[in-house]
């Protein structure tokens, strides 16, 4: 197990290093940001002074090594537009995105996994067709459309929920549901497939032959053995939730990193955009590593062989 986790950890480190390198060179390919920061009347001396203050007059290798050093110290530089440390901006917006992602994940998991299990256990029943139709509709509906639809129905027509901004729990309901619907459908499909794969196996038939109740069979046997695909998809879905937050936060004016991304791209605040991309990549890679750790907890075969299924 230790060898398996060490190998996964080293792969994660290499991936993070690769992302930082890619971001650095892509940023340089987008052009010189100096001309965005000086007035139109700036002289060549003013432009040269600005480039020197940004460190862009140094050799590319020196800039790259300095960039890596700053990243290791979580120094993302200063915002071109706000003239504030990027870390300060991210620290103010990140809690809102984490709150939204947690709410959306709760919606996706609490509804998606039970629907997947029920539709697998009760396959062939009329109720299953309705549940699968609901899953298909949730999977087919674009996030921005479901968000606008909920705003119109629950915010404008019925007046039950606030239509925009952050605040109490009521502000979180519609953005969480809009963001979590697609992941809910994914959890339902993966859980259904995993349970269907387990049902024909010998231990299930033996348990049923002994008269084990369906609920006990699911909770004591099926869930543990069918959880590996769910764990795998969880890491990916959390990453998708963070990416989807860009759309949902824009629709609901939720003051998180997604809305900050749109605002920074519009104002060409490349330092903030770069930091958000790096943060998102780090979270994605870290989540995949944590999924590997959970593999070793759930599946004893990984602890014995050191390889994932």
C-alpha positions as semicolon CSV with decimal commas, in nm:
position;residue;x (nm);y (nm);z (nm)
1;X;0,000;0,000;0,000
2;X;0,280;0,241;0,088
3;X;0,442;0,190;-0,251
4;X;0,108;0,248;-0,425
5;X;0,045;0,575;-0,238
6;X;0,404;0,692;-0,286
7;X;0,378;0,635;-0,660
8;X;0,049;0,825;-0,675
9;X;0,196;1,110;-0,467
10;X;0,496;1,145;-0,697
11;X;0,264;1,146;-0,998
12;X;0,062;1,424;-0,835
13;X;0,377;1,630;-0,772
14;X;0,489;1,588;-1,133
15;X;0,142;1,685;-1,256
16;X;0,139;2,002;-1,043
17;X;0,487;2,094;-1,169
18;X;0,370;2,038;-1,527
19;X;0,065;2,259;-1,478
20;X;0,276;2,542;-1,332
21;X;0,516;2,519;-1,627
22;X;0,232;2,518;-1,879
23;X;0,062;2,816;-1,716
24;X;0,386;3,014;-1,711
25;X;0,458;2,972;-2,081
26;X;0,095;3,019;-2,190
27;X;0,090;3,346;-1,999
28;X;0,401;3,459;-2,185
29;X;0,244;3,362;-2,519
30;X;-0,061;3,584;-2,457
31;X;0,159;3,890;-2,499
32;X;0,324;4,159;-2,294
33;X;0,084;4,285;-2,023
34;X;0,287;4,604;-1,981
35;X;0,090;4,786;-2,249
36;X;-0,233;4,717;-2,058
37;X;-0,100;4,882;-1,746
38;X;0,040;5,208;-1,882
39;X;-0,160;5,502;-2,014
40;X;-0,181;5,565;-2,386
41;X;0,046;5,866;-2,346
42;X;0,325;5,660;-2,185
43;X;0,672;5,704;-2,326
44;X;0,919;5,427;-2,406
45;X;1,093;5,505;-2,078
46;X;0,764;5,462;-1,889
47;X;0,702;5,128;-2,061
48;X;1,056;5,011;-1,986
49;X;1,017;5,111;-1,621
50;X;0,689;4,922;-1,595
51;X;0,843;4,611;-1,752
52;X;1,130;4,630;-1,505
53;X;0,890;4,663;-1,211
54;X;0,710;4,347;-1,329
55;X;1,037;4,162;-1,380
56;X;0,966;4,111;-1,750
57;X;1,301;4,255;-1,854
58;X;1,488;3,958;-1,706
59;X;1,586;3,647;-1,908
60;X;1,304;3,397;-1,957
61;X;1,480;3,125;-1,755
62;X;1,525;3,363;-1,461
63;X;1,158;3,458;-1,480
64;X;1,061;3,091;-1,486
65;X;1,271;2,999;-1,183
66;X;1,139;3,303;-0,996
67;X;0,785;3,200;-1,088
68;X;0,836;2,848;-0,951
69;X;0,990;2,987;-0,632
70;X;0,695;3,221;-0,581
71;X;0,447;2,938;-0,643
72;X;0,617;2,723;-0,379
73;X;0,562;3,008;-0,134
74;X;0,203;3,065;-0,252
75;X;0,299;3,408;-0,379
76;X;0,074;3,475;-0,680
77;X;0,187;3,835;-0,720
78;X;-0,034;4,145;-0,728
79;X;-0,349;4,214;-0,924
80;X;-0,286;4,438;-1,224
81;X;-0,626;4,603;-1,186
82;X;-0,685;4,621;-0,810
83;X;-0,318;4,656;-0,707
84;X;-0,379;4,410;-0,423
85;X;-0,204;4,083;-0,349
86;X;-0,378;3,806;-0,542
87;X;-0,377;3,582;-0,233
88;X;-0,587;3,844;-0,052
89;X;-0,842;3,848;-0,336
90;X;-0,862;3,469;-0,350
91;X;-0,897;3,442;0,027
92;X;-1,200;3,673;0,015
93;X;-1,373;3,481;-0,267
94;X;-1,274;3,118;-0,201
95;X;-1,510;3,056;0,097
96;X;-1,811;3,139;-0,119
97;X;-1,707;2,892;-0,389
98;X;-1,636;2,621;-0,133
99;X;-1,977;2,682;0,024
100;X;-2,146;2,655;-0,315
101;X;-1,948;2,343;-0,414
102;X;-2,030;2,176;-0,080
103;X;-2,401;2,249;-0,125
104;X;-2,399;2,120;-0,483
105;X;-2,208;1,805;-0,383
106;X;-2,457;1,739;-0,105
107;X;-2,745;1,769;-0,353
108;X;-2,570;1,543;-0,603
109;X;-2,468;1,275;-0,355
110;X;-2,774;1,267;-0,129
111;X;-3,012;1,234;-0,424
112;X;-2,795;1,072;-0,691
113;X;-2,658;0,768;-0,507
114;X;-2,994;0,655;-0,357
115;X;-3,160;0,696;-0,697
116;X;-2,889;0,481;-0,855
117;X;-2,925;0,210;-0,591
118;X;-3,306;0,208;-0,604
119;X;-3,320;0,190;-0,983
120;X;-3,076;-0,102;-0,979
121;X;-3,253;-0,298;-0,705
122;X;-3,604;-0,228;-0,839
123;X;-3,520;-0,257;-1,209
124;X;-3,821;-0,341;-1,421
125;X;-4,071;-0,161;-1,198
126;X;-4,276;0,132;-1,332
127;X;-4,131;0,371;-1,070
128;X;-3,784;0,315;-1,210
129;X;-3,884;0,458;-1,548
130;X;-3,991;0,782;-1,380
131;X;-3,669;0,809;-1,180
132;X;-3,454;0,739;-1,486
133;X;-3,652;0,999;-1,680
134;X;-3,576;1,251;-1,406
135;X;-3,205;1,159;-1,420
136;X;-3,202;1,197;-1,800
137;X;-3,371;1,537;-1,777
138;X;-3,121;1,655;-1,513
139;X;-2,832;1,535;-1,728
140;X;-2,965;1,700;-2,044
141;X;-3,048;2,042;-1,899
142;X;-2,769;2,303;-1,933
143;X;-2,665;2,457;-1,603
144;X;-2,735;2,813;-1,708
145;X;-3,084;2,716;-1,828
146;X;-3,178;2,533;-1,507
147;X;-3,050;2,831;-1,308
148;X;-3,253;3,085;-1,508
149;X;-3,559;2,857;-1,491
150;X;-3,538;2,833;-1,112
151;X;-3,493;3,209;-1,084
152;X;-3,808;3,265;-1,289
153;X;-4,018;3,009;-1,101
154;X;-3,900;3,024;-0,739
155;X;-3,757;3,374;-0,735
156;X;-3,981;3,586;-0,960
157;X;-4,318;3,409;-0,990
158;X;-4,345;3,248;-0,647
159;X;-4,110;3,479;-0,458
160;X;-3,991;3,200;-0,229
161;X;-3,615;3,244;-0,272
162;X;-3,374;3,533;-0,337
163;X;-3,263;3,551;-0,699
164;X;-2,903;3,666;-0,654
165;X;-2,622;3,737;-0,413
166;X;-2,487;3,553;-0,109
167;X;-2,631;3,558;0,238
168;X;-2,818;3,299;0,439
169;X;-2,915;2,943;0,361
170;X;-3,201;3,055;0,134
171;X;-2,952;3,223;-0,100
172;X;-2,762;2,897;-0,133
173;X;-3,052;2,671;-0,231
174;X;-3,104;2,756;-0,598
175;X;-2,733;2,785;-0,693
176;X;-2,658;2,453;-0,519
177;X;-2,941;2,272;-0,697
178;X;-2,854;2,424;-1,036
179;X;-2,489;2,327;-0,996
180;X;-2,560;1,985;-0,846
181;X;-2,818;1,855;-1,094
182;X;-2,569;1,737;-1,355
183;X;-2,347;1,570;-1,095
184;X;-2,654;1,410;-0,939
185;X;-2,730;1,242;-1,270
186;X;-2,370;1,122;-1,296
187;X;-2,375;0,977;-0,943
188;X;-2,706;0,804;-1,015
189;X;-2,578;0,640;-1,335
190;X;-2,248;0,531;-1,182
191;X;-2,411;0,394;-0,867
192;X;-2,673;0,209;-1,071
193;X;-2,409;0,050;-1,294
194;X;-2,191;-0,047;-0,998
195;X;-2,481;-0,211;-0,811
196;X;-2,596;-0,394;-1,126
197;X;-2,243;-0,532;-1,164
198;X;-2,251;-0,663;-0,806
199;X;-2,599;-0,818;-0,805
200;X;-2,513;-1,134;-1,008
201;X;-2,212;-1,219;-0,789
202;X;-2,203;-1,521;-0,561
203;X;-2,201;-1,336;-0,229
204;X;-2,526;-1,160;-0,321
205;X;-2,698;-1,483;-0,425
206;X;-2,575;-1,651;-0,106
207;X;-2,705;-1,368;0,111
208;X;-3,044;-1,382;-0,058
209;X;-3,053;-1,761;-0,018
210;X;-2,998;-1,712;0,356
211;X;-3,297;-1,479;0,365
212;X;-3,102;-1,154;0,421
213;X;-3,335;-0,856;0,382
214;X;-3,277;-0,626;0,087
215;X;-3,197;-0,325;0,305
216;X;-2,940;-0,517;0,507
217;X;-2,792;-0,664;0,188
218;X;-2,747;-0,318;0,039
219;X;-2,605;-0,153;0,353
220;X;-2,378;-0,436;0,471
221;X;-2,253;-0,579;0,142
222;X;-2,341;-0,402;-0,180
223;X;-2,249;-0,046;-0,083
224;X;-1,892;-0,126;0,018
225;X;-1,820;-0,335;-0,291
226;X;-1,989;-0,089;-0,528
227;X;-1,828;0,222;-0,378
228;X;-1,502;0,219;-0,576
229;X;-1,659;0,365;-0,896
230;X;-1,847;0,620;-0,685
231;X;-1,525;0,729;-0,515
232;X;-1,355;0,755;-0,853
233;X;-1,625;0,974;-0,996
234;X;-1,644;1,187;-0,680
235;X;-1,298;1,336;-0,736
236;X;-1,386;1,418;-1,096
237;X;-1,728;1,556;-1,007
238;X;-1,591;1,792;-0,742
239;X;-1,355;1,929;-1,007
240;X;-1,650;1,965;-1,245
241;X;-1,846;2,147;-0,976
242;X;-1,564;2,398;-0,934
243;X;-1,553;2,448;-1,312
244;X;-1,932;2,475;-1,338
245;X;-1,930;2,737;-1,064
246;X;-1,816;2,989;-1,327
247;X;-2,156;2,970;-1,497
248;X;-2,370;2,934;-1,187
249;X;-2,197;3,215;-0,997
250;X;-2,245;3,443;-1,297
251;X;-2,616;3,359;-1,327
252;X;-2,684;3,405;-0,955
253;X;-2,428;3,685;-0,895
254;X;-2,263;3,462;-0,636
255;X;-1,938;3,633;-0,522
256;X;-1,704;3,334;-0,557
257;X;-1,407;3,241;-0,772
258;X;-1,625;3,168;-1,075
259;X;-1,761;3,521;-1,092
260;X;-1,412;3,652;-1,014
261;X;-1,278;3,458;-1,314
262;X;-1,525;3,624;-1,552
263;X;-1,454;3,968;-1,406
264;X;-1,075;3,916;-1,427
265;X;-1,087;3,793;-1,787
266;X;-1,303;4,091;-1,884
267;X;-1,062;4,336;-1,721
268;X;-0,754;4,138;-1,843
269;X;-0,630;4,088;-1,489
270;X;-0,406;3,800;-1,592
271;X;-0,238;3,752;-1,255
272;X;-0,573;3,670;-1,094
273;X;-0,673;3,440;-1,380
274;X;-0,339;3,261;-1,355
275;X;-0,381;3,209;-0,981
276;X;-0,734;3,071;-1,026
277;X;-0,617;2,827;-1,293
278;X;-0,332;2,707;-1,072
279;X;-0,559;2,675;-0,770
280;X;-0,816;2,477;-0,969
281;X;-0,548;2,245;-1,105
282;X;-0,401;2,188;-0,759
283;X;-0,745;2,106;-0,617
284;X;-0,818;1,861;-0,900
285;X;-0,487;1,680;-0,863
286;X;-0,516;1,669;-0,484
287;X;-0,869;1,528;-0,503
288;X;-0,754;1,249;-0,733
289;X;-0,475;1,164;-0,490
290;X;-0,724;1,157;-0,201
291;X;-0,943;0,925;-0,408
292;X;-0,645;0,688;-0,436
293;X;-0,607;0,701;-0,057
294;X;-0,973;0,610;-0,012
295;X;-0,926;0,318;-0,251
296;X;-0,684;0,161;-0,007
297;X;-0,935;0,205;0,276
298;X;-1,236;0,065;0,093
299;X;-1,075;-0,213;-0,111
300;X;-0,835;-0,442;0,084
301;X;-0,701;-0,584;-0,242
302;X;-0,523;-0,254;-0,308
303;X;-0,350;-0,275;0,029
304;X;-0,230;-0,624;-0,059
305;X;-0,130;-0,575;-0,423
306;X;-0,048;-0,203;-0,430
307;X;-0,246;-0,151;-0,751
308;X;-0,588;-0,004;-0,818
309;X;-0,861;-0,201;-0,981
